[in-house]
Amino acid sequence: MKNIFLLNMWKSTFIVLAWVFSVILHNIINGLFAVKEWVFFIIAVIIIPAYVFASLIYTGYRMAKKKMKNRGRRKESSPEAKDD
């Protein structure tokens, strides 16, 4: 649960498939039953894009944080940083 917004290849594939599935289900239900179906429409148009946006921001933040942390370690272990 800690990394629910951290994107990886598996999660990205699942998001795309969930979006396609929601669009297809919306169109099938709308076409077969001639009713205004809104659940899958809301999932495909609002929920999934909002999740992707939040996940991209969080993943970028985590990558930047990790890069800054590694950059600090490199400076500490360099010979110029040591005071002999």
N, C-alpha and C positions, 0 to 999 in steps of 0.2 A: 504494500500500500504506500510505502515511502516514495517510490519512484513512479507513481501513476501518471505523471505528466512528462516523464523522461522518454523521449522517442528513441526507438531503435528500428531496425529493418522489419522485424516481425510485426511490431505494433503499427508501423506505417502501412504495411500491407493490409492488416486487419481494418484499419480506418478506411482505406480506399474501398475495400470489399463491403464494409458496412454501409458506406455511402451509396454505392451502386445498388446494393440490396434494398435499401430504403427507397431509392428512386423507383426501382422496378416494382416493388410492392405497392407503392403509392399509385403508380400508373395502372397496375393490374386491378387493384381494388376499385379505383375510379372508373375504369373501363368496363369491368364485369358487372358491378352493382349499381353504377350510375349514381353514386352517393359522393358527397364532398368529404373525402377522407383527409384528415389533417394531421394525424399522429406521425405517420412516416414522412409527411411533408415537413413538419416542424423539425424532426430528427435530421433530415437531409439538408435543410436550408439554414437552420439556426444552431442546433446542438453540436453536430459534427464539425462545422467550420469554427465555432467558438472553442471547441476542445483542441482543434489543430492549432489555432492561433495561440492559445495559452501554452500548449505543449512546445511550440516553436520558441516562444519567449523563454520558457523555463529551461529548455535544452540549451539554448544559446547562453543563458546565464550560467548554467552549470559548466559548460565548456569553457567560458571565459574565466570563471572562478578557478577551474582546474589548471588552466594555462597560467594564470597569475601565480598560483601556488607553486607550480613547477618552475616558473621563472625565478621566484624567490629562492628556491632550493638550489638552483644552478649558481646563483650569485654567491650564496653562502659557501658552496663547496669549491669555488674557483680559487686558484692560488693568489690572485690579487686581493681577495677579500680578507685573507688571513694576515694578522699583524704579528710578525715574528720579531 
